[in-house]
Amino acid sequence: MTVHLLKMAVGIESVDHLRAVQRRRLAQARETGGIGDLRHFTRNMPKRDAEVLDGGSIFWAIKGYIRVRQRITGLERVTREDGRKRCAFILDPELVQTVLQPQKPIQGWRYLEPEAAPADLTDSAASDADSAMPPEMAAELRALGLI
């Protein structure tokens, strides 16, 4: 059974900003002779790694809302130059925008069950009437059951 991860995108202002930062990191990794995978490093390896690798994604919370997800294609234990052990989330570079879902700040990452994960923002959802208003307002009205 699939399980997702939830993480705050600290210092990121928007989905476009996240995309730019990840492109820059991927280019730097390739320039320095790295593997060429898009990786995000964290302290702890998920204990439910088999479930995460069974189609799981990392959902990024940006400015108080879950806004986007990325498929996790691998998990790898790594050791930094200073000897500290880390976990590398190997990510698909494609960012898939989701329906906005409010998210309070958290430290580290959390498991996110599929039924609690926001739906992908499809072309049909983007063309709905509520897409004409600011995304945060639409999310708040949706949470109140008004749209």
VOVO-588015 format. One line per field, with one value per atom (N, C-alpha, C, CB): residue number from 0; residue in one letter; chain; atom name; x, y, z. Coordinates in steps of 0.1 Angstrom, whole numbers. Last residue first. Glycine has a CB too. Example, Ala and Ser with C-alpha at 12.3 -4.5 7.8 and 13.67 -1.06 7.14 Angstrom:
BEGIN
resi	1/1/1/1/0/0/0/0
resn	S/S/S/S/A/A/A/A
chain	A/A/A/A/A/A/A/A
name	N/CA/C/CB/N/CA/C/CB
X	128/137/129/141/132/123/132/113
Y	-22/-11/0/-6/-57/-45/-33/-45
Z	71/71/79/57/78/78/78/90
This chain:
BEGIN
resi	146/146/146/146/145/145/145/145/144/144/144/144/143/143/143/143/142/142/142/142/141/141/141/141/140/140/140/140/139/139/139/139/138/138/138/138/137/137/137/137/136/136/136/136/135/135/135/135/134/134/134/134/133/133/133/133/132/132/132/132/131/131/131/131/130/130/130/130/129/129/129/129/128/128/128/128/127/127/127/127/126/126/126/126/125/125/125/125/124/124/124/124/123/123/123/123/122/122/122/122/121/121/121/121/120/120/120/120/119/119/119/119/118/118/118/118/117/117/117/117/116/116/116/116/115/115/115/115/114/114/114/114/113/113/113/113/112/112/112/112/111/111/111/111/110/110/110/110/109/109/109/109/108/108/108/108/107/107/107/107/106/106/106/106/105/105/105/105/104/104/104/104/103/103/103/103/102/102/102/102/101/101/101/101/100/100/100/100/99/99/99/99/98/98/98/98/97/97/97/97/96/96/96/96/95/95/95/95/94/94/94/94/93/93/93/93/92/92/92/92/91/91/91/91/90/90/90/90/89/89/89/89/88/88/88/88/87/87/87/87/86/86/86/86/85/85/85/85/84/84/84/84/83/83/83/83/82/82/82/82/81/81/81/81/80/80/80/80/79/79/79/79/78/78/78/78/77/77/77/77/76/76/76/76/75/75/75/75/74/74/74/74/73/73/73/73/72/72/72/72/71/71/71/71/70/70/70/70/69/69/69/69/68/68/68/68/67/67/67/67/66/66/66/66/65/65/65/65/64/64/64/64/63/63/63/63/62/62/62/62/61/61/61/61/60/60/60/60/59/59/59/59/58/58/58/58/57/57/57/57/56/56/56/56/55/55/55/55/54/54/54/54/53/53/53/53/52/52/52/52/51/51/51/51/50/50/50/50/49/49/49/49/48/48/48/48/47/47/47/47/46/46/46/46/45/45/45/45/44/44/44/44/43/43/43/43/42/42/42/42/41/41/41/41/40/40/40/40/39/39/39/39/38/38/38/38/37/37/37/37/36/36/36/36/35/35/35/35/34/34/34/34/33/33/33/33/32/32/32/32/31/31/31/31/30/30/30/30/29/29/29/29/28/28/28/28/27/27/27/27/26/26/26/26/25/25/25/25/24/24/24/24/23/23/23/23/22/22/22/22/21/21/21/21/20/20/20/20/19/19/19/19/18/18/18/18/17/17/17/17/16/16/16/16/15/15/15/15/14/14/14/14/13/13/13/13/12/12/12/12/11/11/11/11/10/10/10/10/9/9/9/9/8/8/8/8/7/7/7/7/6/6/6/6/5/5/5/5/4/4/4/4/3/3/3/3/2/2/2/2/1/1/1/1/0/0/0/0
resn	I/I/I/I/L/L/L/L/G/G/G/G/L/L/L/L/A/A/A/A/R/R/R/R/L/L/L/L/E/E/E/E/A/A/A/A/A/A/A/A/M/M/M/M/E/E/E/E/P/P/P/P/P/P/P/P/M/M/M/M/A/A/A/A/S/S/S/S/D/D/D/D/A/A/A/A/D/D/D/D/S/S/S/S/A/A/A/A/A/A/A/A/S/S/S/S/D/D/D/D/T/T/T/T/L/L/L/L/D/D/D/D/A/A/A/A/P/P/P/P/A/A/A/A/A/A/A/A/E/E/E/E/P/P/P/P/E/E/E/E/L/L/L/L/Y/Y/Y/Y/R/R/R/R/W/W/W/W/G/G/G/G/Q/Q/Q/Q/I/I/I/I/P/P/P/P/K/K/K/K/Q/Q/Q/Q/P/P/P/P/Q/Q/Q/Q/L/L/L/L/V/V/V/V/T/T/T/T/Q/Q/Q/Q/V/V/V/V/L/L/L/L/E/E/E/E/P/P/P/P/D/D/D/D/L/L/L/L/I/I/I/I/F/F/F/F/A/A/A/A/C/C/C/C/R/R/R/R/K/K/K/K/R/R/R/R/G/G/G/G/D/D/D/D/E/E/E/E/R/R/R/R/T/T/T/T/V/V/V/V/R/R/R/R/E/E/E/E/L/L/L/L/G/G/G/G/T/T/T/T/I/I/I/I/R/R/R/R/Q/Q/Q/Q/R/R/R/R/V/V/V/V/R/R/R/R/I/I/I/I/Y/Y/Y/Y/G/G/G/G/K/K/K/K/I/I/I/I/A/A/A/A/W/W/W/W/F/F/F/F/I/I/I/I/S/S/S/S/G/G/G/G/G/G/G/G/D/D/D/D/L/L/L/L/V/V/V/V/E/E/E/E/A/A/A/A/D/D/D/D/R/R/R/R/K/K/K/K/P/P/P/P/M/M/M/M/N/N/N/N/R/R/R/R/T/T/T/T/F/F/F/F/H/H/H/H/R/R/R/R/L/L/L/L/D/D/D/D/G/G/G/G/I/I/I/I/G/G/G/G/G/G/G/G/T/T/T/T/E/E/E/E/R/R/R/R/A/A/A/A/Q/Q/Q/Q/A/A/A/A/L/L/L/L/R/R/R/R/R/R/R/R/R/R/R/R/Q/Q/Q/Q/V/V/V/V/A/A/A/A/R/R/R/R/L/L/L/L/H/H/H/H/D/D/D/D/V/V/V/V/S/S/S/S/E/E/E/E/I/I/I/I/G/G/G/G/V/V/V/V/A/A/A/A/M/M/M/M/K/K/K/K/L/L/L/L/L/L/L/L/H/H/H/H/V/V/V/V/T/T/T/T/M/M/M/M
chain	A/A/A/A/A/A/A/A/A/A/A/A/A/A/A/A/A/A/A/A/A/A/A/A/A/A/A/A/A/A/A/A/A/A/A/A/A/A/A/A/A/A/A/A/A/A/A/A/A/A/A/A/A/A/A/A/A/A/A/A/A/A/A/A/A/A/A/A/A/A/A/A/A/A/A/A/A/A/A/A/A/A/A/A/A/A/A/A/A/A/A/A/A/A/A/A/A/A/A/A/A/A/A/A/A/A/A/A/A/A/A/A/A/A/A/A/A/A/A/A/A/A/A/A/A/A/A/A/A/A/A/A/A/A/A/A/A/A/A/A/A/A/A/A/A/A/A/A/A/A/A/A/A/A/A/A/A/A/A/A/A/A/A/A/A/A/A/A/A/A/A/A/A/A/A/A/A/A/A/A/A/A/A/A/A/A/A/A/A/A/A/A/A/A/A/A/A/A/A/A/A/A/A/A/A/A/A/A/A/A/A/A/A/A/A/A/A/A/A/A/A/A/A/A/A/A/A/A/A/A/A/A/A/A/A/A/A/A/A/A/A/A/A/A/A/A/A/A/A/A/A/A/A/A/A/A/A/A/A/A/A/A/A/A/A/A/A/A/A/A/A/A/A/A/A/A/A/A/A/A/A/A/A/A/A/A/A/A/A/A/A/A/A/A/A/A/A/A/A/A/A/A/A/A/A/A/A/A/A/A/A/A/A/A/A/A/A/A/A/A/A/A/A/A/A/A/A/A/A/A/A/A/A/A/A/A/A/A/A/A/A/A/A/A/A/A/A/A/A/A/A/A/A/A/A/A/A/A/A/A/A/A/A/A/A/A/A/A/A/A/A/A/A/A/A/A/A/A/A/A/A/A/A/A/A/A/A/A/A/A/A/A/A/A/A/A/A/A/A/A/A/A/A/A/A/A/A/A/A/A/A/A/A/A/A/A/A/A/A/A/A/A/A/A/A/A/A/A/A/A/A/A/A/A/A/A/A/A/A/A/A/A/A/A/A/A/A/A/A/A/A/A/A/A/A/A/A/A/A/A/A/A/A/A/A/A/A/A/A/A/A/A/A/A/A/A/A/A/A/A/A/A/A/A/A/A/A/A/A/A/A/A/A/A/A/A/A/A/A/A/A/A/A/A/A/A/A/A/A/A/A/A/A/A/A/A/A/A/A/A/A/A/A/A/A/A/A/A/A/A/A/A/A/A/A/A/A/A/A/A/A/A/A/A/A/A/A/A/A/A/A/A/A/A/A/A/A/A/A/A/A/A/A/A/A/A/A/A/A/A/A/A/A/A/A/A/A/A/A/A/A/A/A/A/A/A/A/A
name	N/CA/C/CB/N/CA/C/CB/N/CA/C/CB/N/CA/C/CB/N/CA/C/CB/N/CA/C/CB/N/CA/C/CB/N/CA/C/CB/N/CA/C/CB/N/CA/C/CB/N/CA/C/CB/N/CA/C/CB/N/CA/C/CB/N/CA/C/CB/N/CA/C/CB/N/CA/C/CB/N/CA/C/CB/N/CA/C/CB/N/CA/C/CB/N/CA/C/CB/N/CA/C/CB/N/CA/C/CB/N/CA/C/CB/N/CA/C/CB/N/CA/C/CB/N/CA/C/CB/N/CA/C/CB/N/CA/C/CB/N/CA/C/CB/N/CA/C/CB/N/CA/C/CB/N/CA/C/CB/N/CA/C/CB/N/CA/C/CB/N/CA/C/CB/N/CA/C/CB/N/CA/C/CB/N/CA/C/CB/N/CA/C/CB/N/CA/C/CB/N/CA/C/CB/N/CA/C/CB/N/CA/C/CB/N/CA/C/CB/N/CA/C/CB/N/CA/C/CB/N/CA/C/CB/N/CA/C/CB/N/CA/C/CB/N/CA/C/CB/N/CA/C/CB/N/CA/C/CB/N/CA/C/CB/N/CA/C/CB/N/CA/C/CB/N/CA/C/CB/N/CA/C/CB/N/CA/C/CB/N/CA/C/CB/N/CA/C/CB/N/CA/C/CB/N/CA/C/CB/N/CA/C/CB/N/CA/C/CB/N/CA/C/CB/N/CA/C/CB/N/CA/C/CB/N/CA/C/CB/N/CA/C/CB/N/CA/C/CB/N/CA/C/CB/N/CA/C/CB/N/CA/C/CB/N/CA/C/CB/N/CA/C/CB/N/CA/C/CB/N/CA/C/CB/N/CA/C/CB/N/CA/C/CB/N/CA/C/CB/N/CA/C/CB/N/CA/C/CB/N/CA/C/CB/N/CA/C/CB/N/CA/C/CB/N/CA/C/CB/N/CA/C/CB/N/CA/C/CB/N/CA/C/CB/N/CA/C/CB/N/CA/C/CB/N/CA/C/CB/N/CA/C/CB/N/CA/C/CB/N/CA/C/CB/N/CA/C/CB/N/CA/C/CB/N/CA/C/CB/N/CA/C/CB/N/CA/C/CB/N/CA/C/CB/N/CA/C/CB/N/CA/C/CB/N/CA/C/CB/N/CA/C/CB/N/CA/C/CB/N/CA/C/CB/N/CA/C/CB/N/CA/C/CB/N/CA/C/CB/N/CA/C/CB/N/CA/C/CB/N/CA/C/CB/N/CA/C/CB/N/CA/C/CB/N/CA/C/CB/N/CA/C/CB/N/CA/C/CB/N/CA/C/CB/N/CA/C/CB/N/CA/C/CB/N/CA/C/CB/N/CA/C/CB/N/CA/C/CB/N/CA/C/CB/N/CA/C/CB/N/CA/C/CB/N/CA/C/CB/N/CA/C/CB/N/CA/C/CB/N/CA/C/CB/N/CA/C/CB/N/CA/C/CB/N/CA/C/CB/N/CA/C/CB/N/CA/C/CB/N/CA/C/CB/N/CA/C/CB/N/CA/C/CB/N/CA/C/CB/N/CA/C/CB/N/CA/C/CB/N/CA/C/CB/N/CA/C/CB/N/CA/C/CB/N/CA/C/CB/N/CA/C/CB
X	-174/-172/-168/-162/-179/-187/-185/-183/-165/-176/-185/-185/-143/-156/-168/-157/-125/-124/-137/-112/-131/-133/-134/-122/-123/-137/-140/-141/-95/-103/-118/-100/-89/-87/-95/-72/-95/-103/-101/-98/-76/-90/-98/-94/-52/-55/-69/-46/-55/-56/-58/-43/-77/-64/-65/-60/-100/-97/-83/-108/-104/-102/-98/-115/-109/-95/-93/-91/-136/-128/-113/-129/-145/-147/-139/-162/-120/-132/-133/-132/-96/-105/-118/-108/-83/-77/-87/-64/-98/-99/-94/-92/-89/-103/-106/-112/-62/-66/-80/-64/-58/-59/-63/-70/-40/-47/-47/-41/-44/-37/-46/-31/-57/-57/-49/-72/-38/-47/-46/-42/-41/-33/-42/-24/-56/-54/-46/-46/-55/-68/-67/-76/-27/-33/-46/-35/-10/-18/-25/-28/21/8/1/10/46/39/25/36/67/57/51/45/99/88/78/94/110/113/102/114/83/97/100/105/56/61/76/55/29/43/46/51/-2/5/20/-1/-17/-8/-1/2/-45/-38/-29/-47/-41/-46/-38/-45/-49/-43/-50/-44/-44/-54/-48/-68/-10/-21/-32/-17/13/6/-7/2/41/27/19/22/72/64/50/69/97/84/76/76/120/120/107/130/116/113/113/99/142/129/128/127/154/156/143/163/163/151/155/139/188/186/173/198/196/188/186/174/228/216/208/220/253/245/232/241/283/269/261/263/309/306/292/315/313/316/313/309/303/318/322/323/276/282/297/275/264/272/278/283/231/244/251/241/206/214/227/216/180/193/200/202/152/157/170/147/133/143/146/155/114/118/128/124/86/98/102/97/71/72/85/69/60/70/70/84/35/41/51/30/22/28/34/40/11/9/13/16/-1/4/1/-1/5/-4/4/-12/24/12/2/5/45/37/24/35/43/49/40/52/49/41/49/37/50/57/47/66/50/41/48/27/65/67/58/83/48/53/57/42/48/47/53/53/50/42/40/29/64/53/44/45/81/86/76/98/66/69/74/81/66/53/56/45/93/86/73/84/97/103/97/118/89/79/84/65/109/108/98/103/128/115/115/105/157/152/138/162/165/160/155/149/175/182/178/180/177/171/178/155/180/186/179/201/169/167/172/151/180/180/177/193/180/175/173/162/210/196/193/194/236/227/212/229/258/250/241/243/284/274/267/265/302/304/295/318/295/305/307/301/275/287/298/286/254/259/273/250/249/252/259/240/241/253/258/251/217/228/241/225/202/205/216/192/201/208/211/199/186/200/207/199/162/169/184/163/154/158/165/145/150/160/164/155/129/142/153/141/109/113/127/103/106/110/116/98/96/108/114/106/71/82/95/78/58/61/72/49/74/63/68/60/94/83/72/89/113/107/95/104/121/128/123/143/112/117/125/126/87/98/102/92/79/79/90/80/65/76/74/89/52/49/61/36/49/56/52/72/26/34/41/24/22/22/30/26/5/13/11/9/8/0/9/-10
Y	262/259/245/269/260/270/269/284/246/239/249/232/256/259/253/274/247/241/244/247/264/250/243/244/288/286/272/294/283/286/284/300/279/268/270/267/304/293/281/289/319/322/310/335/309/308/310/318/315/301/300/294/342/338/323/347/333/340/335/337/317/331/339/337/292/294/309/286/288/293/296/283/278/292/297/294/256/259/274/251/251/259/262/252/234/247/256/246/211/218/232/210/204/207/215/194/199/210/214/206/192/188/200/177/189/200/197/214/160/168/178/158/163/158/166/158/159/167/161/181/131/138/146/129/114/127/136/126/90/96/110/88/83/87/94/75/98/87/92/82/108/113/102/126/112/103/110/89/141/133/123/141/156/152/143/144/185/173/169/161/201/199/186/200/221/209/209/196/245/241/228/253/234/240/236/237/238/230/238/223/236/243/233/250/228/223/230/207/232/238/232/253/206/214/219/207/206/200/210/192/201/210/203/223/183/182/190/167/184/189/189/204/161/167/171/157/148/163/169/166/125/127/143/121/121/126/127/140/104/106/109/93/114/111/114/120/101/109/104/107/104/97/107/93/102/109/100/122/103/95/103/82/121/120/112/134/126/113/111/112/149/150/137/161/141/142/143/155/118/131/131/142/89/94/107/84/76/82/87/94/55/59/65/47/64/59/64/63/58/62/56/58/68/60/66/58/83/72/63/77/100/96/83/93/127/113/109/105/156/150/135/156/183/170/165/159/213/206/192/214/226/231/222/244/230/220/224/205/262/253/242/261/279/275/266/287/282/294/290/304/250/262/273/264/216/227/240/225/190/201/212/207/156/167/179/165/130/140/152/144/99/112/120/120/63/75/88/72/39/50/62/44/24/18/29/9/37/34/27/25/38/51/48/58/11/18/31/20/7/-1/6/-15/24/27/19/24/31/25/27/32/45/31/23/29/68/63/48/66/81/72/67/59/114/101/94/102/139/131/117/138/144/145/136/142/158/151/154/154/151/159/151/164/150/145/156/138/141/151/145/158/126/125/137/112/128/134/132/129/121/110/116/102/145/138/128/147/163/148/140/145/189/184/169/188/191/198/192/213/177/172/178/175/194/180/174/172/217/217/203/225/209/213/213/227/204/193/196/190/230/219/207/215/243/247/237/260/229/229/233/238/236/222/221/214/264/259/244/260/263/270/265/285/250/245/250/248/269/255/248/246/290/292/278/300/280/283/285/297/277/265/268/260/300/296/283/307/304/314/309/327/287/287/295/272/283/293/294/290/250/261/270/256/232/237/251/240/206/220/224/228/175/182/197/177/142/157/164/159/113/121/135/119/85/96/103/107/50/61/72/56/22/34/44/41/-12/0/12/0
Z	-19/-33/-35/-40/8/0/-15/5/27/20/12/30/38/45/38/45/20/33/41/41/-1/-3/11/-12/10/7/5/-6/11/23/21/27/-16/-7/6/-4/-27/-31/-22/-45/-13/-11/-15/-19/-25/-10/-7/-3/-52/-48/-33/-51/-61/-56/-50/-45/-88/-75/-70/-65/-109/-112/-100/-118/-101/-105/-108/-117/-97/-86/-89/-74/-121/-118/-107/-115/-136/-128/-125/-115/-148/-155/-148/-169/-130/-132/-140/-139/-134/-121/-122/-110/-159/-157/-144/-157/-154/-164/-162/-178/-119/-133/-141/-135/-93/-99/-114/-96/-73/-83/-89/-94/-39/-53/-62/-58/-9/-18/-32/-18/13/4/-5/-5/28/34/24/47/15/16/22/25/17/4/5/-5/45/39/27/50/50/46/39/36/75/66/62/72/75/81/71/88/82/73/81/61/100/93/83/103/116/115/108/128/103/109/108/103/102/101/109/107/86/97/96/111/56/63/74/54/33/44/52/53/0/13/24/13/-34/-22/-10/-22/-56/-50/-37/-48/-69/-63/-59/-50/-96/-87/-82/-94/-98/-101/-91/-101/-113/-102/-106/-98/-122/-126/-113/-134/-114/-115/-118/-126/-88/-102/-104/-107/-64/-68/-83/-62/-37/-51/-57/-57/-6/-14/-28/-9/14/1/-5/-9/47/38/26/44/65/60/51/52/89/81/77/87/91/95/85/97/81/87/92/99/66/80/88/86/41/43/58/36/48/44/47/52/35/46/41/51/28/24/36/14/16/28/23/38/-5/-4/9/-16/-25/-11/-10/0/-54/-47/-33/-55/-64/-72/-65/-85/-56/-50/-58/-35/-73/-71/-66/-85/-58/-67/-63/-65/-56/-52/-62/-50/-41/-52/-47/-59/-20/-33/-44/-34/12/3/-11/6/27/19/12/9/39/46/39/50/20/25/30/13/9/6/11/-9/12/18/16/33/-10/-5/0/-16/-8/-10/-3/-4/-25/-14/-18/-13/-31/-35/-23/-44/-39/-31/-36/-17/-52/-59/-50/-63/-32/-40/-45/-31/-16/-29/-38/-28/7/1/-14/8/14/11/3/23/20/9/4/14/42/29/17/29/68/58/44/60/79/83/73/97/61/64/68/53/76/66/70/63/86/89/77/99/75/86/87/99/40/53/63/52/8/19/32/20/-24/-12/0/-11/-58/-45/-34/-41/-90/-82/-68/-87/-104/-99/-90/-90/-110/-119/-115/-133/-95/-102/-112/-92/-100/-93/-101/-86/-111/-113/-105/-110/-109/-100/-101/-86/-128/-130/-121/-128/-115/-128/-131/-139/-94/-91/-104/-87/-107/-99/-96/-86/-118/-127/-119/-133/-95/-104/-113/-112/-84/-77/-86/-65/-104/-101/-94/-93/-102/-115/-113/-126/-76/-79/-93/-80/-79/-70/-73/-55/-98/-101/-92/-100/-83/-96/-100/-108/-62/-60/-72/-54/-77/-70/-67/-57/-86/-96/-90/-103/-62/-70/-80/-76/-38/-48/-54/-58/-19/-20/-29/-26/4/-9/-9/-14/30/22/8/22/31/39/29/50/25/16/22/1/46/44/35/58/35/40/37/32/36/37/42/45/17/27/25/26/13/8/20/2/6/16/10/30/-8/-9/2/-22/0/0/0/12
